[in-house]
Amino acid sequence: METTAATVRIPFDNTYARLPGEFHARVNPQQVRAPRLIKVNDALARFLGIDPDELRTPEGVEILAGNRIAEGSEPLAAAYAGHQYAHFVPTLGDGRANLLGEVIAQDGKRYDIQLKGAGPTPFSRRGDGRAALGPVLREYLVSEAMNVLGVPTTRALAAVLTGDPVIREEVLPGAIITRVAASHMRVGTFEYFAARKDVDSIRTLADYAINRHYPDAADAHKRYRALLDGVVARQAQLVARWMDLGFIHGVMNTDNTSISGETIDYGPCAFMEAYHPGTVFSSIDRNGRYSYGNQPGITVWNLSRFAEALLPLMETEEGSAEAAMAAAYEALNAFQSTFETAHVAGLRRKLGLQTEQPGDLDLAADLLQRMAENTADFTLTFRRLADVLAQRDDYPAASLFRDPSSFTQWSQRWQLRLAQEGTTTEERIAAMRAASPIYIPRNHLVQEMIDAAVQRDDFAPFEKLLQVTADPFTEHEGLKRYTQPARPEERVTATFCGT
């Protein structure tokens, strides 16, 4: 494997690679046969201090495919454990991902650059370490859409075809995504060392997380309690944003819960169409553990595993095991209030409410209940509320309900509440449209673009859907099909993780 690429300059400044050897395995990506570029994210590349045109050169494509190691890169596979569907697996790790290194971006913050689908590592557990084209395109598209929707998320820098087949239930084209993240530390990273009772490594990891993500905690009287508080708060705000958009992550294992508070690992994810809190898409989530409505509770469960890993450090701070346990419970109990504050604020924005009234949550819950009873589309219902005000007619939203009178009954109550607001109708409409997207990566459109790429080597639908979802809050002429729920024959009822 060639070790340097003179024409491609990536300003690596690595720190995770400096951690002790038990934190990772040094391993280079496995070479692929015939790499071909699918997409480079120009704006993200420039933000990271990388010339996107250099990534398009033959040498750049070789780096994105793992065939060439860029100067300054120190490839590694990170070690972590995880609770998968509540069952603990003590050794998981990057089984098909390779952390190339870190860069300091234009915002002065540090970001990981990682290849996903780059071949086997010591953590592959008999897997091939590869990714199929479909999941790569899904992650690229959905992660970029989430970013524009204002959700903390990993990003997609590039995607390449490998020229090698991947065998799943069928033979599929192989691909690699270049993923960018604030970091790839997970709850499962802490669990890895907690399971080994390696308190020194837990402390090293916690101090690293504080320095990288929670610098204010470094000066706190109880730094590890401050770290726990920070992670709990970010996760509460993150999941509130998911709920406001009807997003279902699909596989909320602890190894998919990021310490930085980003959405990570877009496997069997989906945006809900017909609203129901019990909605599940993941083909392996047979009992609905990770359903839409369960996401806040599962996040608390995952954070409890994080708190357990920190207990030895907190015990030193608090003076006893009992005091550490009490402090951990207190930190975890703050999740609900932080989540509810963020979630209710999001619902108020979607309903056009700028002031706070005690009955606002009940008003929103009443609408959601009626939506569930009438299989109303989540995204369109909230979007069309602004049209109800603009047209002074309930039809734009009521028409989405099997029983339109159900919406009309609610609308009367809503209009009375709006009368208590001081803003103009025009200002309210603009604010509501900025809070509720019209374009999301609808499941059938995602599947359509995957089928075109996999079956016909046609990436035009991918490019088009990427373009449409890049401006999700502004409705454009000629794009109606991108706003519509799936017809019965188009419905995607199950999604897959791709491994």
Summary of the structure (lengths in Angstrom):
residues: 499
radius of gyration: 23.2
end to end distance: 26.0
largest distance: 68.7
contacts: 1744
relative contact order: 0.11
helix: 48%
strand: 15%
